Amino acid sequence: MSAQFGRALAKMGIRLWHSKPGEPAGRGKIERFFRTVRDQFEVELLTGVETMAELERLFAGWVEQHYHRQIHSETGQTPIERFDAAAANTPPVLPSADAVREAFLWSETRLVTKTATVSLHSNRYEVEAALVGRHVELVFNPFDLTRIDVFYEDRPVGKAIPHVITRHTHPAARPEPEPDRHHHAASGIDYLGMIANKTDDQLHQQIGGEPDIDYQALIETTDPDQMPGQYQIPTNPTTNSTDPDSTTIEEDNRP
């Protein structure tokens, strides 16, 4: 497990459980879900998906309109019905938008030098003089190393002021790969696009009430700290325009 993944789990209050070696039954549920995704979602990708945001929009529509509404052979219920029944007794506690954003930032620990500076991947920053000789946590968006938040003993102590910037992205931050132009021939029926548009319409029409999935807004689209690949609801599903008041969507943790 990477340090960044461990930090995200800790910030979200999630405990990671690994299945026991030699007991594959412990991984059966998630592997069955992945098989369903391959057999029912991936085969419907008729054309190249240009961005991660578009892929997330299609996947969210497929989950909401198809997967959550199929009757399970063992329970005799749909996943949405089982979730609603459980939520009626113990409503799920969803993290705030700020908590989600902070959890997926990266961090590294550095020792503050005698000149009240820290280094991060060939970049040098100035921090508070009171931190000289102390280990601090630098929290940042891996795709933008010009903005660094400084924490000491889990408390924020200001921002690191850039002095020398030689690279703007973390060396381990992988850019979004180029789309694969080689795809099977389209059948002419964009099933995923249709159900994704239906989901968008339902979310926009639910004024004054809660949607079936209680999506949380992660970050406003105008925020310069927006992380790549966040889902955004278009104002008009048939165009590429977006609503300034639209929100990004948090992944649902429904079974």
N, C-alpha and C positions, 0 to 999 in steps of 0.2 A: 504494500500500500504506500503510495507516495505521500510525502509530507503535506502537500497541498490538499489532497483528498482527505487526509486525516483531519486537517484543520477545518475543512468545510463540514465534515460530519460532526465535529465537536461544537462548532458554532450553531449548528441546527439541532443539537441535542439528540443526534442519531447514534445508536450503538450498532456497530458492525459485527455481524455473526458470520463466521465461515462454516461451511459444512465440514463434517469430519472426513478425513482421508479414507478412501475405500468404501464410503457410504454415499453413492451417487443419488440415492433417493432424496437426500436433503436438497438437491438442486433441481428436482423434477419440475416443480411448479414454474420456476423462472425459465427453464429450458423449454417447457411446453409453450409458454407465452411467446418466446422468441420464434419458435416454429410457426406459431399462428401468424406472427408478424411477417415472417418470410413468405408463408403460403398465401396470405390474404391481403397483405398491404404492399409488399415489395413488387409482387407480380402486377399490381395495378399502376405502377409508375410508368406511364406511357411515354413520356418525354423527359428530357434532362431537366432536373431541378437545379436552377441556377444559384440559389442561396440557401443557407441553413434556415433562415426565417421562413422561406416558402416550404421547405421540407417539414418544419415543425407545424406549419399551418395545416398541411395535408394530413400529417399524422394525428394531430389533435382532432381534426374532423372525423377521421376514420375511427379513432377510439370512442369519440362521443356518439357518433351516429350508428356505428356498426358493432364494435367490440363490446361496449357496455350494454348493448341491448339484445345480445344473443343469450338464449337460455342455456345455462350450464347443465351438462348431462347428470352430474352428481347432485347438485343442490336443487335443481328444478327452478332456479331463479336466475334472473339476469344479474350481472355485476352491479348495475345501478340500483336494483331493488335491494340487494344485500347491503350495499353501502348505506342507502337511505334508512334501512331498518336499524343498522348499527349506530348510525349518526343520531337517530331519534333518542337513543338512550345515552350515548356518550358523544356529543358533538366534537368533531375533530378541531384541534387548536392549530390554526395555520400561522406560520411566522409572518411578521410584518415585511413590507417591501424592503425596508432598510436592512433588516436582518438577513434576508435572502441575498441582497447585493453584497453585503459585507462578508457573508460566508464564502462566496465564490471569488473573492479577491485572493491574491497570493501574498505570502509573507516570508521574510527571511530575517534572521537575527544578525546584528552587527555590533561591534564594539566601537564606541565613540572615541575618537582620537583626542589628543591634547589640544588640537586646534578646533574642537567641536565640529568635526566633520565625520561623515561615514561614506563608505564606498559600496557601490552595488553594480557589479558587472561593468567595470571600467568607468562608471559615472561617479561623480563626487558631489555630495550634498552637505549643506550646513544645517546643524540642529541646535537646540537650546544649549547654551554653555553649561548649564547645571547638569547636563547629562554626560559630561566628560568622564571617561573611565568606566562608564556603565554599558551594559548590554541592552540594546533597544530592539524592538520589533518594527521592521519596516513593512507596511501593508500597502499594496499597490495593485493596479490593473496591469497584468503582464503585457498588454499591448500598448501601454503608455507609461514609460518610466520617468516622465517629467513631473508626475504628481504622486508624491509619496506621503502617506500618513505615518506618524511616528507614535509608538506606544511603549510605555515603560511600566512594567508590572501590571499589564492588562489595562492601563489607563492611557487615554490619548494625551499626548504632550505636544501637539502642534504638527506642523508640516515640515518636511525636509525641503530646504531651499536649494534648487539646482545651481551648482557652480560650474561643473564640467559635464557635458552630456555628449557621449560618444556613440551611444546606441539608445534607441527609443523603445525597443521591445525586448522582453526577456528572451534569452537564447533558447529557452525550452518552450516558448509560446509558438505554436505551429500555426502558420497562416491557413486560411480556408483553401483546400485544394481546388484546382481548376476543375470545372464540371466535365464529366466524361461525355464526349460527343457521340459515342457509339452505343446506341440503344436499339432494342428490338422495334420493329415497326408498330406504329400505333394502330389500335383497332378503330379509332374514331370516337370512342366513348370515354370521356374523361371522368371515370367514376369517382376518383379521389377528389378531383376538383369540384364536382357537384356536391359531395357530402361536406367538404370543407366550406363551401359557400353557404350551405344550409346552416351549418353551425354558426358562421359569422352572422347570418340574418337573425337567428334565434337569440344570440347574445345581445345584438343591438335592439331587439324588440322587447327585451325584458327590462322595462322601465318600472321602477318601484317594487320590484321583486327580485328574489335571488335566483340565479341560474342553477340548472341541475348540477353543474360543477362550479364550486365557489372559487373561481379563478382570482388570483391576487395580482395586482399590478406590480411588476418588478421595478420599473423605472420609466420615467416619461421619455418620449422619443427625442425631445430636445435636449436632454441631459448629456453633457459631453462625456460623462463616465459610462455611457451605455455600453454593455458588453456585447460582443458579436454574437449573432445567432439567436437573438431574443424574438419571441413570437409577437407579432403585432396584428391587430384586427383591422383590415382595410375598411374604409368608409363604404366603398363600392367594390364588392368582390370581383367585378368584371373589369376594374381598372387598377392601375398601380398607385392611385392617389391614396393618401392616408389622412386621417382626421387628427389634428393637433391634440385633441383631447382623448384620443384612443390610448389604450394601455397595452403593455406587454402581458403575457400570460404565464403564470407559474404552473409547472408540471403538477398534475393531480396525483395524489398518493392513494387513490382508490384501488381496492383489490382487483 
